[in-house]
Amino acid sequence: MDLPVEDPDACSKHIQCPLKAGEVNTFKYKLDVDESYPSMQVNVKFALKSDDVLVACASTAVRLTDAEDNKVHDEF
């Protein structure tokens, strides 16, 4: 399932560009999940590109649950 990205330009709000080799950079992005999405486990993939060239990518497992389910899930 593709989720919409409000602002796909990371340099506009999320990090200071241009990035410099050898420096540590932190990218943070908040994604609101609509209540209409069903509870399920999904793999979330992020790809950072510069001029359509892949610079970095990451993938992680995420579990979507009902808002009433406050428990932290340690295992998938």
C-alpha positions in Angstrom: 0.0 0.0 0.0 1.5 3.3 -1.0 0.9 6.1 1.5 0.9 9.7 0.4 3.9 11.9 1.3 2.8 15.4 2.0 6.1 17.1 1.1 8.5 14.7 -0.8 11.3 17.3 -0.8 13.4 16.4 2.3 15.5 19.6 1.9 12.6 21.9 2.2 11.7 21.1 5.9 13.4 18.0 7.2 17.2 18.3 6.8 19.7 21.0 5.8 21.0 20.6 2.3 23.4 20.0 0.7 24.5 17.0 2.9 28.3 16.7 3.5 30.2 13.4 3.3 31.3 12.2 6.7 28.7 14.1 8.7 25.9 12.4 10.6 22.5 13.6 9.4 19.1 12.8 11.0 15.9 12.6 9.0 12.6 12.7 10.9 9.2 12.4 9.3 5.8 12.2 10.9 3.1 10.3 9.1 -0.5 10.4 10.3 -2.3 7.1 9.8 -6.0 7.5 9.1 -8.4 5.6 11.3 -9.9 3.9 8.3 -6.7 1.9 7.7 -7.2 -1.7 9.0 -5.1 -3.2 11.7 -2.2 -5.1 10.1 1.5 -5.5 9.8 3.3 -3.8 7.0 6.8 -3.1 5.7 7.5 0.6 5.5 10.1 1.6 3.0 11.8 5.0 2.7 13.9 6.1 -0.2 15.9 9.3 -0.4 16.8 10.4 -3.9 18.8 13.3 -5.3 18.0 14.2 -8.9 16.3 10.8 -9.2 19.5 9.0 -8.0 19.0 6.7 -5.0 21.1 8.1 -2.1 19.8 6.0 0.8 17.0 3.6 1.6 15.6 1.9 4.7 12.9 -0.7 5.4 11.2 -1.6 8.7 8.3 -3.7 9.9 5.4 -1.7 11.4 2.2 -2.9 13.0 -0.9 -0.7 12.6 -3.3 -1.2 15.5 -6.6 0.3 16.8 -6.2 3.5 18.8 -7.5 1.8 21.9 -4.6 -0.8 21.8 -1.9 1.1 23.8 0.4 -1.9 24.3 3.9 -1.7 22.8 4.5 -4.7 20.5 8.1 -5.9 20.8 7.8 -8.8 18.3 6.3 -9.1 14.9 
